[in-house]
């Protein structure tokens, strides 16, 4: 059986991916907190290490974006 062609990120690399590719503030400590309280990206565990996929990080980051606006007082 061939392993799927999916790249897994450990928490620090996942935070870096979100910062670099989405321009959003993100830290490994914040991802750890969200893993406890909820609201973070989906992750899997390999032993004691949480692992994130690029697709899960992208879906989570995109879900955090607000609607487009033309000004601060009126939503489009």
N, C-alpha and C positions, 0 to 999 in steps of 0.2 A: 504494500500500500504506500502510495506517494504522499508526502506531507503537503498540505494545502499551501498555496503561495500567499500566505498572510504574514505580514510583519507585525510583531508584538513589541510594544514599548513598555519599559519599566516606568515607574511613576515620574522620575526626574526627566526622562526623555519625552514622556507624554506632555508634561508641562512645557517643555522647550518647544515641542512641535506646535502646540496651540499658540504660544507666543509668536513664533516665527512665521507660521502659515496663516494665522487668523488675526494677528496684531492685537490680541486680547491679553490683558494681564492674567497670568496663571502661574502658580507655583506648585511644587510637589506637596508642600504642606497643606495647601488649600485643597488639592485633589484628595489627600488623605482625610481631611475633615469632611469633605463631601461624601466620601465613601462611608462614613459613619452616620452622618445626619441625612443623607440623601440629596438628590439634585445634581449629582455629578454624572460623568460619562459611564457607560457600562464597562465593567472590567471583569476579567477572569483571574483565577489564582493558579499559580504554579508553585506548589508548596506554600511558602509564606509570602511570596512575591505577587503583588497585583500586576496584571498585564492588560494593556489597552491596545486595541487595534486602531489603525488610521481611520477606518470607516466610522467606528464608534466615536472617536474624537471629533471627526468632521461633523457628524450628525448632532452631537452635543453642542459644539461651538455654534453651528448654524441656528440651533434652537434658541440660543441666547441672544441672537440679534433681534432688535426691535424692528418695527415697521418703518418704511421710508418716510421721511418728513421733509417739508419745505421750509419750515421754521419751527422754533421751539414752542409756539403757541397753537399751531394747527397741524394735526396729523393728515397725511395724504389719504 
